[in-house]
């Protein structure tokens, strides 16, 4: 069973992003975005876990959480950092 340390390791279970997308019934462009951001969204975890099991890899929610990159801050910075300086 492959070691899962990063989201990249999860993607490597399939030969292509399109193959992974088909396995989890998602759009390839959506899955490409996950690969680019190095994050699999929470609402896709169970589909990914089920599809990985078919590939012979036991994947857990905890493993996906640990592999995901931290979320990037969105929007404008707080007022204090825009005013100071």
DAZI-V35990 format. One line per field, one symbol per residue. ss: DSSP state (2 for helix, 1 for strand, 0 for the rest). phi: phi as a letter, one per 40 degrees, with the letter a starting at -180 (. if undefined). psi: psi as a letter, one per 40 degrees, with the letter a starting at -180 (. if undefined). A space follows every 50 residues. Layout:
ss=???
phi=???
psi=???
//
This chain:
ss=00000022222000002222222000022222222220000222222222 22220000002222222000000000002222200
phi=.ccbbbddcccccbcaccccdccbfbcdcccccccccgabcdcbdccccc cccccgbcbbdcccdccccdcccbgccdddcccch
psi=hihhdidddddedididddddddefihdddddddddefhhideedddddd ddddeehhiidddddddhiiiihiaiiiddeddi.
//
